[in-house]
Amino acid sequence: MARVKGFTVTLERDIKQEDFQRILEAVEMITGVQHVEPVLVTHQDHITRMRLKNDITRNILKLIDETE
């Protein structure tokens, strides 16, 4: 049976640094958790989200155009 050495947790939305402390503390309280480190939002995250949003919008509009 395989062993697990860690987890990656993704939040449903970005939160302010001052608001993440409670989440960080809650995760640290889980048995077996040794270290929790937040991942900061970067400009690359914004670029990726905008490109994804644009791709989805373009595909939806193309689908609508094809059905008319």
Backbone atoms as SQL, in Angstrom:
CREATE TABLE atoms (id INTEGER PRIMARY KEY, chain TEXT, resi INTEGER, resn TEXT, atom TEXT, x REAL, y REAL, z REAL);
INSERT INTO atoms VALUES
  (1, 'A', 1, 'MET', 'N', 0.844, -1.180, 0.000),
  (2, 'A', 1, 'MET', 'CA', 0.000, 0.000, 0.000),
  (3, 'A', 1, 'MET', 'C', 0.890, 1.246, 0.000),
  (4, 'A', 2, 'ALA', 'N', 0.509, 2.231, -0.803),
  (5, 'A', 2, 'ALA', 'CA', 1.283, 3.481, -0.914),
  (6, 'A', 2, 'ALA', 'C', 1.163, 4.315, 0.355),
  (7, 'A', 3, 'ARG', 'N', 2.173, 5.118, 0.604),
  (8, 'A', 3, 'ARG', 'CA', 2.177, 6.022, 1.756),
  (9, 'A', 3, 'ARG', 'C', 2.019, 7.448, 1.255),
  (10, 'A', 4, 'VAL', 'N', 1.406, 8.285, 2.051),
  (11, 'A', 4, 'VAL', 'CA', 1.172, 9.688, 1.702),
  (12, 'A', 4, 'VAL', 'C', 2.105, 10.549, 2.526),
  (13, 'A', 5, 'LYS', 'N', 2.793, 11.500, 1.867),
  (14, 'A', 5, 'LYS', 'CA', 3.713, 12.370, 2.604),
  (15, 'A', 5, 'LYS', 'C', 3.173, 13.781, 2.769),
  (16, 'A', 6, 'GLY', 'N', 2.077, 14.114, 2.113),
  (17, 'A', 6, 'GLY', 'CA', 1.529, 15.460, 2.265),
  (18, 'A', 6, 'GLY', 'C', 0.298, 15.665, 1.414),
  (19, 'A', 7, 'PHE', 'N', -0.283, 16.841, 1.534),
  (20, 'A', 7, 'PHE', 'CA', -1.469, 17.230, 0.791),
  (21, 'A', 7, 'PHE', 'C', -1.285, 18.633, 0.237),
  (22, 'A', 8, 'THR', 'N', -1.965, 18.901, -0.857),
  (23, 'A', 8, 'THR', 'CA', -2.080, 20.255, -1.366),
  (24, 'A', 8, 'THR', 'C', -3.536, 20.651, -1.207),
  (25, 'A', 9, 'VAL', 'N', -3.780, 21.767, -0.565),
  (26, 'A', 9, 'VAL', 'CA', -5.138, 22.246, -0.332),
  (27, 'A', 9, 'VAL', 'C', -5.336, 23.535, -1.121),
  (28, 'A', 10, 'THR', 'N', -6.424, 23.612, -1.880),
  (29, 'A', 10, 'THR', 'CA', -6.719, 24.807, -2.651),
  (30, 'A', 10, 'THR', 'C', -7.943, 25.488, -2.066),
  (31, 'A', 11, 'LEU', 'N', -7.834, 26.773, -1.803),
  (32, 'A', 11, 'LEU', 'CA', -8.963, 27.536, -1.279),
  (33, 'A', 11, 'LEU', 'C', -9.916, 27.887, -2.418),
  (34, 'A', 12, 'GLU', 'N', -11.207, 28.027, -2.110),
  (35, 'A', 12, 'GLU', 'CA', -12.184, 28.324, -3.150),
  (36, 'A', 12, 'GLU', 'C', -12.033, 29.735, -3.706),
  (37, 'A', 13, 'ARG', 'N', -11.372, 30.604, -2.960),
  (38, 'A', 13, 'ARG', 'CA', -11.123, 31.972, -3.423),
  (39, 'A', 13, 'ARG', 'C', -9.876, 32.490, -2.702),
  (40, 'A', 14, 'ASP', 'N', -9.292, 33.541, -3.238),
  (41, 'A', 14, 'ASP', 'CA', -8.154, 34.173, -2.572),
  (42, 'A', 14, 'ASP', 'C', -8.654, 34.903, -1.334),
  (43, 'A', 15, 'ILE', 'N', -7.880, 34.849, -0.278),
  (44, 'A', 15, 'ILE', 'CA', -8.245, 35.579, 0.940),
  (45, 'A', 15, 'ILE', 'C', -7.075, 36.479, 1.327),
  (46, 'A', 16, 'LYS', 'N', -7.396, 37.532, 2.057),
  (47, 'A', 16, 'LYS', 'CA', -6.368, 38.472, 2.510),
  (48, 'A', 16, 'LYS', 'C', -5.444, 37.780, 3.499),
  (49, 'A', 17, 'GLN', 'N', -4.190, 38.213, 3.500),
  (50, 'A', 17, 'GLN', 'CA', -3.206, 37.616, 4.405),
  (51, 'A', 17, 'GLN', 'C', -3.660, 37.680, 5.854),
  (52, 'A', 18, 'GLU', 'N', -4.274, 38.791, 6.235),
  (53, 'A', 18, 'GLU', 'CA', -4.673, 38.914, 7.636),
  (54, 'A', 18, 'GLU', 'C', -5.844, 38.001, 8.001),
  (55, 'A', 19, 'ASP', 'N', -6.556, 37.479, 6.985),
  (56, 'A', 19, 'ASP', 'CA', -7.708, 36.613, 7.245),
  (57, 'A', 19, 'ASP', 'C', -7.367, 35.125, 7.214),
  (58, 'A', 20, 'PHE', 'N', -6.187, 34.756, 6.727),
  (59, 'A', 20, 'PHE', 'CA', -5.879, 33.338, 6.571),
  (60, 'A', 20, 'PHE', 'C', -5.404, 32.688, 7.865),
  (61, 'A', 21, 'GLN', 'N', -5.092, 33.458, 8.867),
  (62, 'A', 21, 'GLN', 'CA', -4.502, 32.926, 10.091),
  (63, 'A', 21, 'GLN', 'C', -5.378, 31.850, 10.745),
  (64, 'A', 22, 'ARG', 'N', -6.685, 32.064, 10.785),
  (65, 'A', 22, 'ARG', 'CA', -7.578, 31.069, 11.412),
  (66, 'A', 22, 'ARG', 'C', -7.566, 29.754, 10.643),
  (67, 'A', 23, 'ILE', 'N', -7.543, 29.829, 9.314),
  (68, 'A', 23, 'ILE', 'CA', -7.489, 28.608, 8.508),
  (69, 'A', 23, 'ILE', 'C', -6.168, 27.897, 8.754),
  (70, 'A', 24, 'LEU', 'N', -5.076, 28.638, 8.737),
  (71, 'A', 24, 'LEU', 'CA', -3.754, 28.073, 8.977),
  (72, 'A', 24, 'LEU', 'C', -3.710, 27.361, 10.327),
  (73, 'A', 25, 'GLU', 'N', -4.226, 28.001, 11.360),
  (74, 'A', 25, 'GLU', 'CA', -4.216, 27.407, 12.697),
  (75, 'A', 25, 'GLU', 'C', -5.076, 26.154, 12.752),
  (76, 'A', 26, 'ALA', 'N', -6.209, 26.157, 12.056),
  (77, 'A', 26, 'ALA', 'CA', -7.085, 24.985, 12.047),
  (78, 'A', 26, 'ALA', 'C', -6.401, 23.791, 11.380),
  (79, 'A', 27, 'VAL', 'N', -5.727, 24.026, 10.283),
  (80, 'A', 27, 'VAL', 'CA', -5.027, 22.944, 9.584),
  (81, 'A', 27, 'VAL', 'C', -3.876, 22.427, 10.448),
  (82, 'A', 28, 'GLU', 'N', -3.181, 23.316, 11.123),
  (83, 'A', 28, 'GLU', 'CA', -2.075, 22.899, 11.991),
  (84, 'A', 28, 'GLU', 'C', -2.551, 22.008, 13.138),
  (85, 'A', 29, 'MET', 'N', -3.807, 22.137, 13.531),
  (86, 'A', 29, 'MET', 'CA', -4.344, 21.345, 14.641),
  (87, 'A', 29, 'MET', 'C', -4.676, 19.908, 14.227),
  (88, 'A', 30, 'ILE', 'N', -4.683, 19.612, 12.932),
  (89, 'A', 30, 'ILE', 'CA', -4.966, 18.258, 12.469),
  (90, 'A', 30, 'ILE', 'C', -3.803, 17.350, 12.858),
  (91, 'A', 31, 'THR', 'N', -4.128, 16.212, 13.412),
  (92, 'A', 31, 'THR', 'CA', -3.111, 15.263, 13.848),
  (93, 'A', 31, 'THR', 'C', -2.195, 14.892, 12.688),
  (94, 'A', 32, 'GLY', 'N', -0.906, 14.969, 12.929),
  (95, 'A', 32, 'GLY', 'CA', 0.076, 14.581, 11.938),
  (96, 'A', 32, 'GLY', 'C', 0.572, 15.722, 11.063),
  (97, 'A', 33, 'VAL', 'N', -0.060, 16.893, 11.141),
  (98, 'A', 33, 'VAL', 'CA', 0.395, 18.027, 10.335),
  (99, 'A', 33, 'VAL', 'C', 1.632, 18.616, 10.996),
  (100, 'A', 34, 'GLN', 'N', 2.707, 18.687, 10.243),
  (101, 'A', 34, 'GLN', 'CA', 3.965, 19.195, 10.775),
  (102, 'A', 34, 'GLN', 'C', 4.176, 20.659, 10.424),
  (103, 'A', 35, 'HIS', 'N', 3.747, 21.068, 9.230),
  (104, 'A', 35, 'HIS', 'CA', 4.024, 22.426, 8.789),
  (105, 'A', 35, 'HIS', 'C', 2.941, 22.876, 7.806),
  (106, 'A', 36, 'VAL', 'N', 2.535, 24.123, 7.927),
  (107, 'A', 36, 'VAL', 'CA', 1.575, 24.723, 6.994),
  (108, 'A', 36, 'VAL', 'C', 2.171, 26.029, 6.512),
  (109, 'A', 37, 'GLU', 'N', 2.226, 26.205, 5.197),
  (110, 'A', 37, 'GLU', 'CA', 2.779, 27.437, 4.642),
  (111, 'A', 37, 'GLU', 'C', 1.839, 27.985, 3.578),
  (112, 'A', 38, 'PRO', 'N', 1.391, 29.220, 3.742),
  (113, 'A', 38, 'PRO', 'CA', 0.500, 29.808, 2.737),
  (114, 'A', 38, 'PRO', 'C', 1.236, 30.075, 1.423),
  (115, 'A', 39, 'VAL', 'N', 0.494, 30.043, 0.330),
  (116, 'A', 39, 'VAL', 'CA', 1.037, 30.354, -0.993),
  (117, 'A', 39, 'VAL', 'C', 0.424, 31.677, -1.427),
  (118, 'A', 40, 'LEU', 'N', 1.264, 32.671, -1.664),
  (119, 'A', 40, 'LEU', 'CA', 0.776, 34.001, -2.006),
  (120, 'A', 40, 'LEU', 'C', 0.353, 34.089, -3.470),
  (121, 'A', 41, 'VAL', 'N', -0.644, 34.914, -3.742),
  (122, 'A', 41, 'VAL', 'CA', -1.121, 35.162, -5.096),
  (123, 'A', 41, 'VAL', 'C', -0.089, 36.015, -5.830),
  (124, 'A', 42, 'THR', 'N', 0.167, 35.667, -7.076),
  (125, 'A', 42, 'THR', 'CA', 1.138, 36.415, -7.878),
  (126, 'A', 42, 'THR', 'C', 0.454, 36.969, -9.127),
  (127, 'A', 43, 'HIS', 'N', 1.191, 37.778, -9.863),
  (128, 'A', 43, 'HIS', 'CA', 0.665, 38.302, -11.126),
  (129, 'A', 43, 'HIS', 'C', 0.370, 37.173, -12.103),
  (130, 'A', 44, 'GLN', 'N', 1.126, 36.090, -12.033),
  (131, 'A', 44, 'GLN', 'CA', 0.904, 34.952, -12.932),
  (132, 'A', 44, 'GLN', 'C', -0.461, 34.311, -12.669),
  (133, 'A', 45, 'ASP', 'N', -0.883, 34.283, -11.408),
  (134, 'A', 45, 'ASP', 'CA', -2.215, 33.759, -11.080),
  (135, 'A', 45, 'ASP', 'C', -3.293, 34.587, -11.769),
  (136, 'A', 46, 'HIS', 'N', -3.147, 35.897, -11.721),
  (137, 'A', 46, 'HIS', 'CA', -4.118, 36.789, -12.352),
  (138, 'A', 46, 'HIS', 'C', -4.146, 36.573, -13.866),
  (139, 'A', 47, 'ILE', 'N', -2.982, 36.484, -14.476),
  (140, 'A', 47, 'ILE', 'CA', -2.896, 36.268, -15.924),
  (141, 'A', 47, 'ILE', 'C', -3.569, 34.941, -16.299),
  (142, 'A', 48, 'THR', 'N', -3.277, 33.898, -15.553),
  (143, 'A', 48, 'THR', 'CA', -3.862, 32.586, -15.828),
  (144, 'A', 48, 'THR', 'C', -5.379, 32.626, -15.719),
  (145, 'A', 49, 'ARG', 'N', -5.887, 33.275, -14.690),
  (146, 'A', 49, 'ARG', 'CA', -7.349, 33.369, -14.510),
  (147, 'A', 49, 'ARG', 'C', -8.003, 34.156, -15.639),
  (148, 'A', 50, 'MET', 'N', -7.389, 35.244, -16.050),
  (149, 'A', 50, 'MET', 'CA', -7.962, 36.056, -17.128),
  (150, 'A', 50, 'MET', 'C', -7.973, 35.284, -18.448),
  (151, 'A', 51, 'ARG', 'N', -6.904, 34.542, -18.721),
  (152, 'A', 51, 'ARG', 'CA', -6.851, 33.735, -19.944),
  (153, 'A', 51, 'ARG', 'C', -7.903, 32.635, -19.912),
  (154, 'A', 52, 'LEU', 'N', -8.053, 31.992, -18.776),
  (155, 'A', 52, 'LEU', 'CA', -9.058, 30.940, -18.643),
  (156, 'A', 52, 'LEU', 'C', -10.462, 31.503, -18.826),
  (157, 'A', 53, 'LYS', 'N', -10.731, 32.629, -18.186),
  (158, 'A', 53, 'LYS', 'CA', -12.031, 33.280, -18.320),
  (159, 'A', 53, 'LYS', 'C', -12.298, 33.643, -19.785),
  (160, 'A', 54, 'ASN', 'N', -11.297, 34.167, -20.458),
  (161, 'A', 54, 'ASN', 'CA', -11.430, 34.528, -21.867),
  (162, 'A', 54, 'ASN', 'C', -11.691, 33.290, -22.729),
  (163, 'A', 55, 'ASP', 'N', -10.976, 32.210, -22.486),
  (164, 'A', 55, 'ASP', 'CA', -11.174, 30.972, -23.245),
  (165, 'A', 55, 'ASP', 'C', -12.578, 30.415, -23.051),
  (166, 'A', 56, 'ILE', 'N', -13.046, 30.408, -21.819),
  (167, 'A', 56, 'ILE', 'CA', -14.392, 29.894, -21.531),
  (168, 'A', 56, 'ILE', 'C', -15.442, 30.762, -22.212),
  (169, 'A', 57, 'THR', 'N', -15.295, 32.072, -22.101),
  (170, 'A', 57, 'THR', 'CA', -16.246, 32.989, -22.738),
  (171, 'A', 57, 'THR', 'C', -16.259, 32.791, -24.250),
  (172, 'A', 58, 'ARG', 'N', -15.092, 32.702, -24.848),
  (173, 'A', 58, 'ARG', 'CA', -14.988, 32.512, -26.298),
  (174, 'A', 58, 'ARG', 'C', -15.646, 31.193, -26.723),
  (175, 'A', 59, 'ASN', 'N', -15.430, 30.117, -25.967),
  (176, 'A', 59, 'ASN', 'CA', -16.028, 28.829, -26.295),
  (177, 'A', 59, 'ASN', 'C', -17.543, 28.841, -26.146),
  (178, 'A', 60, 'ILE', 'N', -18.037, 29.511, -25.131),
  (179, 'A', 60, 'ILE', 'CA', -19.487, 29.622, -24.951),
  (180, 'A', 60, 'ILE', 'C', -20.104, 30.410, -26.098),
  (181, 'A', 61, 'LEU', 'N', -19.480, 31.533, -26.467),
  (182, 'A', 61, 'LEU', 'CA', -20.000, 32.336, -27.579),
  (183, 'A', 61, 'LEU', 'C', -19.952, 31.564, -28.896),
  (184, 'A', 62, 'LYS', 'N', -18.906, 30.781, -29.104),
  (185, 'A', 62, 'LYS', 'CA', -18.799, 29.973, -30.313),
  (186, 'A', 62, 'LYS', 'C', -19.906, 28.919, -30.342),
  (187, 'A', 63, 'LEU', 'N', -20.163, 28.302, -29.206),
  (188, 'A', 63, 'LEU', 'CA', -21.229, 27.292, -29.104),
  (189, 'A', 63, 'LEU', 'C', -22.587, 27.917, -29.383),
  (190, 'A', 64, 'ILE', 'N', -22.843, 29.093, -28.829),
  (191, 'A', 64, 'ILE', 'CA', -24.104, 29.785, -29.080),
  (192, 'A', 64, 'ILE', 'C', -24.241, 30.127, -30.557),
  (193, 'A', 65, 'ASP', 'N', -23.174, 30.589, -31.163),
  (194, 'A', 65, 'ASP', 'CA', -23.191, 30.962, -32.584),
  (195, 'A', 65, 'ASP', 'C', -23.463, 29.731, -33.462),
  (196, 'A', 66, 'GLU', 'N', -22.912, 28.590, -33.078),
  (197, 'A', 66, 'GLU', 'CA', -23.102, 27.364, -33.855),
  (198, 'A', 66, 'GLU', 'C', -24.539, 26.836, -33.769),
  (199, 'A', 67, 'THR', 'N', -25.217, 27.108, -32.676),
  (200, 'A', 67, 'THR', 'CA', -26.587, 26.593, -32.508),
  (201, 'A', 67, 'THR', 'C', -27.633, 27.492, -33.161),
  (202, 'A', 68, 'GLU', 'N', -27.249, 28.677, -33.573),
  (203, 'A', 68, 'GLU', 'CA', -28.213, 29.585, -34.207),
  (204, 'A', 68, 'GLU', 'C', -28.306, 29.365, -35.682);
